[in-house]
Amino acid sequence: MNRINEQAYLENPSPVLPGLDENDYFAEPQPFEVEVEEAESTDDPVRTYLREMGTVKLLTRDREVELARQMSFGRLRIQKSLSRFPLVQRTVIALARDILSQAKGLHEAVHLGGTDEKARKRARARAVRHLQRIAEFATELEQMEAKVDRVPERQHRLKSKLESQCVRLRLRMAKEIRQIAFPPERWSEFNTLLRTTASKFAALDVKPIRGKQPVAVTKQIKELEAASGATASRVRRWMESLRVGEAQEHQAKQALVEANLRLGVSIAKKYTNRGLHLLDLSRKETSA
């Protein structure tokens, strides 16, 4: 998403677009009429687009900060849902062990970024530190789950206590996963794992016959829960949280895009009657 940088206009005003001030970016929307000479039909899509853009409000500072927070909260909600899913955790554990054993390069799995070598070195050290913690949590979790399996069912208090410790370990592991700068395609892979599992559970969500679930369906559900490491109800909750986060992030992004397009049209309107048509100016501004 291309953003028009207000500070760039204020500190280094372009000679092509003189006269821009702070009010060009942070201002209350002013109604305006657009005349498109080439368009003779009222159904002209360009005329409709410009008219619609004129109804979109320009951003204030507070509104821009609010939208940025909404995107951040939505992204965090998405990552929480994915990082807590056991199949995702297994994938990251295997990845961490491969990287730490040098079976796979760190740059193949983690976005290191940075503008210079020092920044990239710090990013590498930070990523390795989180991967080491994940590997440690994984070893501790495996030992704890083995203890749970050895506890007899009659000792339900001890079993419940150990299971609670396993849950806390998984939450700590999820937090470490969110600290790693995975590239977008890796998060898309995690997203697919959760969605695929949720779809499988949804396919088995059949109506009980005479108050009882068919034996074959019950068996399939238990097998799927064992394979995914989560119950059907938990997968549904994570999936619902994922959808809410995606909707929140998408709405905030859409509002920013529309406001920036409205800003492009607003700036272009200031330079009409100077040898270029409003449509050409709008294309230049919106592409910027």
Buried (B, 14 or more C-beta within 10 A) or exposed (E): EEEBEBEEBEEEEEEEBEEBEEEBBBBEBEEEEBEBEEBEEEEBEBBEBBBEBBEBEBBBEEBBEBBEEBBEBBBBBBBBBBBBBBBBBBBBBEBBBBBBEEEBEBEEBBBBEEEEEEEBEEBBEBBBEBBBBBBBBBEBBEEBBEBBEEBEEEEEEEBEEBBEBBEEBBEBBBBBBBEBEBEEEBBEBBBEBBEEBBEBBEEBEEEEEEEEBEEEBEEBBEEBBEEBBBBBEBBBBBBEBBBBBBEBBEBBBEBBBBBBBBBBBBBBBEBBEEEBBBBEBBBBBBEB
